[in-house]
Protein backbone atom coordinates (compact mmCIF):
# COMPACT_ATOMS: atom_id res chain seq x y z
CA UNK A 1 0.00 0.00 0.00
CA UNK A 2 1.19 3.46 -0.84
CA UNK A 3 2.35 5.74 1.97
CA UNK A 4 2.81 8.98 0.08
CA UNK A 5 -0.25 11.19 -0.34
CA UNK A 6 0.24 11.72 -4.07
CA UNK A 7 0.63 7.96 -4.62
CA UNK A 8 -2.62 7.31 -2.74
CA UNK A 9 -4.38 9.86 -4.94
CA UNK A 10 -2.98 8.28 -8.11
CA UNK A 11 -4.40 4.92 -7.00
CA UNK A 12 -7.85 6.45 -6.50
CA UNK A 13 -7.73 8.34 -9.79
CA UNK A 14 -6.60 5.27 -11.74
CA UNK A 15 -9.41 3.19 -10.20
CA UNK A 16 -11.97 5.84 -11.13
CA UNK A 17 -10.70 6.03 -14.70
CA UNK A 18 -10.58 2.24 -15.02
CA UNK A 19 -14.23 2.00 -13.95
CA UNK A 20 -15.21 4.72 -16.43
CA UNK A 21 -13.30 3.05 -19.27
CA UNK A 22 -14.85 -0.31 -18.40
CA UNK A 23 -18.36 1.17 -18.56
CA UNK A 24 -17.65 2.83 -21.92
CA UNK A 25 -16.18 -0.38 -23.37
CA UNK A 26 -19.21 -2.31 -22.16
CA UNK A 27 -21.50 0.15 -23.91
CA UNK A 28 -19.59 -0.25 -27.15
CA UNK A 29 -19.78 -4.05 -26.94
CA UNK A 30 -23.53 -3.86 -26.36
CA UNK A 31 -24.01 -1.57 -29.36
CA UNK A 32 -21.93 -3.87 -31.59
CA UNK A 33 -23.91 -6.92 -30.43
CA UNK A 34 -27.14 -5.14 -31.38
CA UNK A 35 -25.82 -4.59 -34.91
CA UNK A 36 -24.85 -8.25 -35.33
CA UNK A 37 -28.17 -9.40 -33.83
CA UNK A 38 -30.06 -7.32 -36.41
CA UNK A 39 -27.87 -8.76 -39.18
CA UNK A 40 -28.55 -12.32 -37.97
CA UNK A 41 -32.29 -11.56 -37.98
CA UNK A 42 -31.96 -10.25 -41.53
CA UNK A 43 -33.55 -6.91 -40.69
CA UNK A 44 -31.80 -4.33 -42.89
CA UNK A 45 -33.60 -1.31 -41.40
CA UNK A 46 -32.88 -2.29 -37.78
CA UNK A 47 -29.28 -3.11 -38.69
CA UNK A 48 -28.84 0.34 -40.25
CA UNK A 49 -30.23 2.07 -37.17
CA UNK A 50 -28.11 -0.08 -34.86
CA UNK A 51 -25.06 0.69 -37.01
CA UNK A 52 -25.70 4.42 -36.66
CA UNK A 53 -25.98 4.09 -32.87
CA UNK A 54 -22.88 1.86 -32.66
CA UNK A 55 -20.84 4.26 -34.80
CA UNK A 56 -21.79 7.13 -32.52
CA UNK A 57 -20.92 5.12 -29.40
CA UNK A 58 -17.55 4.05 -30.81
CA UNK A 59 -16.70 7.61 -31.87
CA UNK A 60 -17.55 8.94 -28.40
CA UNK A 61 -15.37 6.27 -26.78
CA UNK A 62 -12.51 7.23 -29.12
CA UNK A 63 -12.86 10.94 -28.34
CA UNK A 64 -12.64 10.11 -24.62
CA UNK A 65 -9.40 8.22 -25.22
CA UNK A 66 -10.74 4.75 -24.48
CA UNK A 67 -9.94 3.41 -27.95
CA UNK A 68 -7.26 4.27 -30.49
CA UNK A 69 -8.60 6.01 -33.59
CA UNK A 70 -7.39 3.25 -35.92
CA UNK A 71 -9.10 0.60 -33.80
CA UNK A 72 -12.35 2.55 -33.90
CA UNK A 73 -12.06 3.11 -37.64
CA UNK A 74 -11.47 -0.60 -38.26
CA UNK A 75 -14.41 -1.57 -36.03
CA UNK A 76 -16.79 0.84 -37.78
CA UNK A 77 -15.56 -0.27 -41.20
CA UNK A 78 -16.18 -3.93 -40.43
CA UNK A 79 -19.64 -3.23 -39.04
CA UNK A 80 -20.54 -1.14 -42.11
CA UNK A 81 -19.31 -3.89 -44.43
CA UNK A 82 -21.41 -6.48 -42.60
CA UNK A 83 -24.55 -4.30 -42.82
CA UNK A 84 -23.94 -3.52 -46.51
CA UNK A 85 -23.59 -7.24 -47.32
CA UNK A 86 -27.11 -7.70 -45.99
CA UNK A 87 -28.59 -5.82 -48.97
Order of alpha helices (4+ residues) and beta strands (2+ residues): alpha-alpha-alpha
